């Protein structure tokens, strides 16, 4: 099993963990901000389309239906929204899906399904059937598409308008999302000093509580291996490392210290026995 250097890798691991935590918090904060911004713009788009619907229907259903004054005023109300960067496409459609007015004049008179971006015929005809506004956010969360019912101009001989068209809007959320990242990064710059302080405190604690005691324990083991049996542990505390540093001296060193005296006594006994044997041999020879 391959081992690593705790002095090198322990601070790096702590730093990496805190950086991952910091990134996760930023991502989570960005997600929360993004959802709030999307909800805010959904409310704004809904309110603005209701306002545009009322303005256009008022102009399209004035008493003087033979004059083009009402239609130009309705178109002006729509074109006024075209100056906003978020309004990628905005158009008024008749009951057959032809473009009556649009923020781009080149679109007028064309079929919406072949001209307008993200246009969905199914949603359009469902709107004509139910007369209920349809507002959806795209899968990538970058675009809002809106279908809003629009009562068209009543024709000659009609007591009231009989046909319903639609207002169609493509709203770009990417401009708002750039502001989200700016807000999240400003929050991140506030959090960075706090995270760095936590990293420094934790690394210092691990150095005092783990790395240094382990180094002293290694030095202690090396001293015992070299025969320095009287060495004492300098690790202070009641933790596992402190207990481990004291166990070799308390439990194992005393028997080792007794070994030299035992060998000395045995050697003396053998020497005395050998001396007596020599003396007896000399007496026999004589």
Secondary structure, DSSP 8 states (H G I E B T S, - for coil): -----HHHHHHHHHHHHHHHHHHHHHHHHHHHHHHHHHHHHHHHHHHHHHHHHHHHHHHHT-S--SSSHHHHHHHHHHHGGGGSTTEEEEEEE-TTSBEEEESSGGGTTSBHHHHSTT--HHHHHHHHHH---EEEE-TTSSEEEEEEEEE----TT-SS---EEEEEEEEE-HHHHHHHHHHHHHHHHHHHHHHHHHHHHHHHHHIIIIIHHHHHHHHHHHHHHTT-TT------SSSHHHHHHHHIIIIIIHHHHHHHHHHHHHHHHHHHHHHHHHHHHHHHH-
